[in-house]
Amino acid sequence: MPLTHESEDLKMTENQNYRSISAALNNARALSDQTLIRPRDAAAMLGISRKHLYALAEQPDFPKRIYISDRVVAWRVQDLEGWINTRPATYAPTRQGGGHE
């Protein structure tokens, strides 16, 4: 079945999204320690979605948001990097009941 214009457009959109996230991550890494980054770049820096970023922001050990205005938030690059450094290098899931051994 030949590719349609819609599937070609979808592939181009996915490619643009990947480049955009990659560029955001590179930008976040190049910023100074006191620089504030908006949620999109913060999520890209952490390799997560914005939805996951906001869920993490509710955790007590996650860096606090900086309110730029009533509806605009950001995070300090330095704070996010510090949080990253507190995370374990490997993920060791905890066993949660219900399994048979």
C-alpha positions in Angstrom: 0.0 0.0 0.0 1.6 3.3 -1.0 2.2 6.0 1.5 -0.4 8.7 1.6 0.2 12.4 2.1 -1.3 12.0 5.6 1.2 9.4 6.6 4.1 11.4 5.1 2.8 14.5 7.0 2.7 12.4 10.2 6.3 11.3 9.8 7.4 14.8 9.1 5.5 16.0 12.3 7.1 13.3 14.4 10.5 14.2 13.0 9.9 17.9 13.8 8.8 17.0 17.4 11.9 15.0 17.9 14.1 17.8 16.7 12.2 20.3 18.8 12.6 18.2 22.0 16.2 17.6 21.2 16.8 21.3 20.7 15.0 22.1 23.9 17.2 19.6 25.8 20.4 21.0 24.3 19.3 24.6 25.1 18.5 23.6 28.7 21.9 22.0 29.1 23.6 25.1 27.7 22.0 27.5 30.1 23.6 29.0 33.2 22.8 27.7 36.7 20.4 30.6 37.6 18.5 30.4 34.3 14.8 29.6 34.5 13.3 27.2 32.1 9.7 26.8 31.2 7.8 23.5 31.6 8.4 22.3 28.0 12.2 22.6 28.4 12.2 21.3 31.9 10.3 18.2 30.8 12.7 17.8 27.8 15.7 18.2 30.1 14.4 15.3 32.3 13.2 13.2 29.4 9.6 13.2 30.5 6.3 14.6 29.5 4.9 17.9 30.8 2.1 15.9 32.5 4.8 13.8 34.4 6.7 17.0 35.2 3.6 18.5 36.9 3.0 15.2 38.8 6.6 15.3 40.0 6.2 18.9 41.1 3.6 17.7 43.6 6.3 15.6 45.4 8.0 17.1 48.4 11.6 16.3 47.2 11.1 17.8 43.7 12.4 21.4 43.1 9.8 24.1 43.7 8.2 26.0 40.8 9.1 29.6 40.4 6.0 31.7 39.6 6.8 34.3 37.0 3.2 35.5 36.9 -0.2 34.1 37.9 -0.2 31.6 35.0 3.5 31.3 34.1 5.8 28.9 36.0 9.4 27.9 35.5 12.2 25.9 37.2 15.8 26.8 37.9 18.2 24.6 35.8 20.5 24.3 38.8 17.6 23.0 41.0 16.6 20.4 38.4 20.3 19.3 38.0 20.6 18.9 41.8 17.4 16.8 41.9 18.8 14.6 39.0 22.0 14.1 41.0 20.0 12.8 44.0 18.3 10.1 41.8 19.7 6.6 41.8 21.8 5.7 38.8 19.7 2.5 38.2 16.1 1.8 38.8 15.3 -0.9 41.3 11.6 -1.5 41.4 10.1 -2.5 44.7 8.0 -5.6 44.7 4.4 -4.9 45.5 2.4 -7.9 46.7 0.2 -10.2 44.7 2.9 -12.1 42.9 3.6 -15.8 43.2 7.2 -16.9 43.7 
